């Protein structure tokens, strides 16, 4: 008996940006909450850096910048980027991350959308924003909000900040 093997069409590689700024609470990072019905009631451990899938020929930094703009909208700006390396999320997806000083007012969020059948098996398609919220968090609070695998990006950002302060 033959075994039918299915493969996902979704990329296993993404690129994203951990935007930071100096705020009233010290160093703050910008995180996004995924849109759609699955994430609606999830908060702690659900937030992420703005990121998106990499096609075979796309340079990761270019993809990260494109996704930053698509997920946040035209009012989001990011300065020069510094590589933070790669992390592997629980589902196996690899994320190549960059850090950059950012400027963004979460009240101006204007995310692109995606369509899915909702409710499941209803035959109806609904449109949802890719990102339904964005917020600046201090580092310690961000640790509680982020996907577990991405928390190490905060430590990498802090290491860069310390290195810059020492030079």
Secondary structure, 3 states (H helix, E strand, C coil): CCCCCCCCCCCCEEEEEEEEEEECCEEEEEEEEECCHHHCCCCCCCEECEEEECCCCCCHHHHHHHHHHHHHCCCCEECCCEEEEEEECCCCCEEEEEEEEEECCHHHCCCCEEEEECCCCCCCEEEEECEEEEEEEEHHHHHHHECHHHHHHHHHHHHHHHHHHHC
